[in-house]
Amino acid sequence: MIKGKKKTGLIIAIVAIIVIAIVAIGLWFTQIKMPYDKVMNEYNPVYKATVEKNSELETSIQSAQDDLDQGNTPLDVNTVSSVQITVGNAQESEVQIPEHPGTTAEAQDLIDKYSNTVDYTSVMNELAAAQKSYDDSCQSFNQVNNPSSSFVESRLVGLANITAVEAATENRDPNKQMNKDGGYTAAVYFTSDLIDPSKVSAETEYGNGPVALGTSAGGCIEVFKTADDAQKRCTYLSAFDGAGAFNSGSHTIIGTVLIRTSNYLTASQQTTITNEIVSSLTAIK
């Protein structure tokens, strides 16, 4: 008799467990699973759109980073840090969104937050602008990194107050430094209408053009293989600053190019012509 009661009690317990399990499953299905599935139907498009926008942003970030990784030299080193900072800001702005939110409430919160498609337009525009500034600066540097005499001539022609341009050659080089060790690889002389011709008129073995008249008639662009060579030349010329008739005029380095202007020009005229030449040599056309 006791054994029968125990068996009945066991059956009742098992049935109770089954009923509880069924009720629990039913509650889970109706109170948790169904609401979760319903909200996920709204969440999935939001998730997909956000992932697509993230992919576009990541492509822009990678493009900018790849540019920097090439190790090109910009004329303005600040453009490097500008890209680095912009990349960092872009990475921080990227929305981190899970594919499967843990709860219905979390999914709903994300829907409410990102129901309007994530917009990285301004961030990507900043990236593009920083990258372009860097690329342009690298191109500008390349233009003043041992450029050819023909390039220098093309950028001098048409500038204000420059009346004639002529490139020196190994056979027509007043300083006899063309292509020598540490010497310039190109030297382009120019004359200026700001200088009284009577002060610099000359008839030499080179005729009476810009090369014959020399730097005094306007100036000269000397091109070197390296920035160190340009600096050595600039240091040498500095020794004559303020030396009266031996004064070599102004001398400014950009890249591996040394821009010289006549001592017959005023200081402001030297500055103006130098700045115009710098702008023309580095302009992206």
C-alpha positions in Angstrom: 0.0 0.0 0.0 2.8 2.4 0.9 4.6 1.6 -2.4 1.4 2.5 -4.3 1.2 5.9 -2.6 4.8 6.6 -3.4 4.3 5.7 -7.0 1.2 7.9 -7.2 3.1 10.8 -5.6 5.9 10.4 -8.0 3.5 10.4 -10.9 1.8 13.5 -9.6 5.2 15.2 -9.1 6.3 14.3 -12.7 3.0 15.6 -14.0 3.3 18.8 -12.0 6.8 19.3 -13.4 5.6 18.8 -16.9 2.7 21.2 -16.4 5.1 23.8 -14.9 7.5 23.3 -17.8 4.7 23.7 -20.4 3.4 26.8 -18.7 7.0 28.2 -18.4 7.6 27.5 -22.1 4.3 29.0 -23.0 5.1 32.1 -21.0 8.6 32.3 -22.5 7.2 31.9 -26.0 4.3 34.5 -25.6 6.1 36.9 -23.3 9.7 36.8 -24.5 10.2 34.9 -27.8 7.2 36.4 -29.7 7.9 40.0 -28.6 11.6 39.6 -29.3 10.9 38.1 -32.8 8.5 40.9 -33.5 10.9 43.7 -32.5 13.7 41.9 -34.4 11.7 42.2 -37.6 12.0 46.0 -37.1 15.6 45.8 -35.9 17.1 43.8 -38.7 16.7 46.5 -41.4 18.1 49.1 -39.0 21.1 46.8 -38.3 21.6 46.2 -42.0 21.5 49.9 -42.9 23.9 50.8 -40.1 26.4 48.1 -41.2 26.3 49.3 -44.8 27.0 52.9 -43.6 29.8 51.6 -41.4 31.3 49.8 -44.4 31.3 53.1 -46.4 33.0 54.9 -43.5 35.6 52.2 -43.0 36.4 52.3 -46.7 37.0 56.1 -46.4 39.1 55.6 -43.3 41.2 52.9 -45.0 41.8 55.0 -48.0 43.1 57.9 -45.9 45.3 55.5 -43.8 46.6 53.8 -47.0 47.7 57.2 -48.3 49.7 57.9 -45.1 51.2 54.4 -45.1 52.8 55.0 -48.5 55.1 57.4 -46.7 55.1 60.2 -49.2 56.6 63.5 -48.1 54.2 66.5 -48.0 55.4 70.1 -48.4 53.3 70.9 -45.3 54.0 68.3 -42.6 50.9 69.5 -40.7 48.8 67.7 -43.3 50.0 64.4 -41.9 48.7 65.1 -38.4 45.5 66.5 -39.8 44.8 63.2 -41.6 45.8 61.2 -38.5 43.4 63.3 -36.3 40.6 63.1 -38.8 41.0 59.3 -39.0 40.9 59.0 -35.3 37.7 61.1 -35.0 36.1 59.0 -37.8 36.9 55.8 -36.0 35.4 57.1 -32.8 32.2 58.2 -34.6 31.5 54.7 -36.0 28.4 53.2 -34.5 28.9 49.9 -32.7 25.7 47.9 -33.2 25.2 44.2 -32.3 23.7 41.8 -34.8 21.7 40.1 -32.0 20.7 42.4 -29.1 20.4 40.5 -25.8 16.9 41.6 -24.9 13.8 43.0 -26.5 14.3 46.2 -24.6 17.9 46.6 -25.9 16.7 46.0 -29.5 13.9 48.6 -29.1 16.4 51.1 -27.6 18.7 50.6 -30.7 15.7 51.0 -33.0 14.7 54.2 -31.4 18.3 55.4 -31.5 19.1 54.4 -35.1 15.7 54.2 -36.8 16.9 57.1 -38.9 19.8 55.9 -41.1 23.2 56.7 -39.6 24.7 59.6 -41.4 28.5 59.9 -41.8 28.4 62.5 -44.5 30.1 65.3 -42.6 32.7 62.9 -41.1 33.5 61.4 -44.6 33.7 65.0 -46.0 36.2 65.9 -43.4 38.2 62.8 -44.2 38.2 63.5 -47.9 39.2 67.1 -47.3 42.1 66.1 -45.1 43.2 63.4 -47.5 43.1 65.8 -50.4 45.1 68.4 -48.6 47.7 65.8 -47.8 47.8 64.5 -51.4 48.0 68.0 -52.8 50.8 68.8 -50.4 52.7 65.7 -51.4 52.3 66.7 -55.1 53.5 70.2 -54.3 56.6 68.8 -52.6 57.3 66.6 -55.6 57.2 69.7 -57.8 60.0 71.3 -55.8 61.9 68.1 -55.3 64.7 68.5 -57.9 62.4 69.7 -60.7 63.6 70.1 -64.2 64.6 73.4 -65.6 61.7 73.2 -68.1 59.2 72.9 -65.3 60.7 75.9 -63.5 60.7 77.9 -66.6 57.0 77.1 -67.3 56.1 78.3 -63.8 58.1 81.5 -64.0 56.7 82.7 -67.4 53.8 85.1 -66.9 54.5 86.0 -63.3 54.1 89.7 -62.5 57.3 91.8 -63.0 59.2 88.9 -64.6 60.1 89.9 -68.1 62.3 87.2 -69.4 63.4 83.6 -68.4 66.4 81.6 -69.5 67.8 78.3 -68.2 71.6 77.9 -67.8 73.3 74.8 -69.3 76.6 73.2 -68.5 78.2 75.2 -71.4 76.4 78.4 -70.4 76.7 78.5 -66.6 78.2 81.6 -65.0 78.9 79.8 -61.7 80.3 76.6 -63.4 78.4 74.5 -60.8 75.9 72.7 -63.1 75.6 69.0 -62.2 78.8 69.0 -60.2 79.0 67.3 -56.8 76.9 69.4 -54.5 76.1 71.8 -57.3 72.7 72.6 -58.8 71.0 70.4 -61.4 69.2 73.3 -62.9 69.5 77.1 -62.8 66.9 79.3 -64.3 67.6 83.0 -64.5 65.0 85.7 -64.8 64.9 89.5 -65.3 62.5 91.9 -63.7 61.1 95.2 -64.8 61.4 96.5 -61.3 65.2 96.9 -61.8 66.8 99.7 -63.7 68.5 98.0 -66.8 71.4 100.5 -66.6 72.4 98.9 -63.3 72.8 95.4 -64.7 73.4 95.8 -68.5 76.1 93.5 -69.6 77.6 91.9 -72.7 79.4 88.7 -71.9 80.3 85.4 -73.5 76.7 84.4 -72.9 75.2 87.4 -74.7 73.0 89.8 -72.9 70.0 87.6 -71.8 69.0 86.6 -68.3 71.9 84.2 -67.9 74.4 86.8 -69.0 72.9 89.5 -66.8 72.8 87.1 -63.8 70.9 87.2 -60.6 71.3 91.0 -60.2 68.9 91.6 -63.1 66.0 89.8 -61.3 66.9 86.5 -59.8 67.6 82.9 -60.3 66.0 79.6 -59.3 68.7 77.0 -58.4 67.7 73.4 -58.2 69.5 70.8 -56.1 69.3 67.0 -55.7 68.8 67.2 -52.0 67.6 69.7 -49.4 71.0 69.5 -47.7 72.8 70.6 -50.9 70.3 73.5 -51.2 70.9 74.5 -47.5 74.7 74.4 -48.0 74.4 76.8 -50.9 72.0 79.0 -48.9 74.5 79.1 -46.0 77.3 80.0 -48.4 75.3 82.9 -49.9 74.4 84.1 -46.4 78.0 84.9 -45.8 77.6 87.8 -48.3 74.5 89.3 -46.7 75.0 93.0 -46.1 78.4 92.9 -47.9 77.6 95.8 -50.2 78.5 95.1 -53.8 79.0 91.5 -53.0 75.5 91.1 -51.5 73.9 88.2 -53.2 70.3 89.3 -52.6 67.6 87.3 -50.9 67.7 83.5 -50.9 64.8 81.2 -49.8 64.6 77.4 -49.8 61.6 75.4 -50.6 62.0 71.6 -51.1 65.4 71.3 -52.9 64.9 74.6 -54.7 66.7 77.8 -53.8 64.9 81.0 -54.9 67.2 84.0 -55.3 66.2 87.5 -56.0 68.3 90.6 -56.9 69.9 92.9 -54.3 68.6 95.8 -56.4 65.1 94.9 -55.4 63.7 96.4 -52.2 63.0 94.0 -49.3 59.3 94.1 -49.9 59.8 93.5 -53.6 62.1 90.5 -52.9 59.4 89.1 -50.6 56.6 89.6 -53.1 58.5 88.0 -56.0 59.7 85.1 -53.8 56.2 84.4 -52.5 54.8 84.5 -56.1 57.4 82.1 -57.3 56.8 79.7 -54.3 53.0 79.8 -55.1 53.6 79.1 -58.8 56.1 76.3 -58.2 53.8 74.5 -55.7 50.5 75.2 -57.4 48.5 72.1 -58.4 47.4 72.5 -62.0 
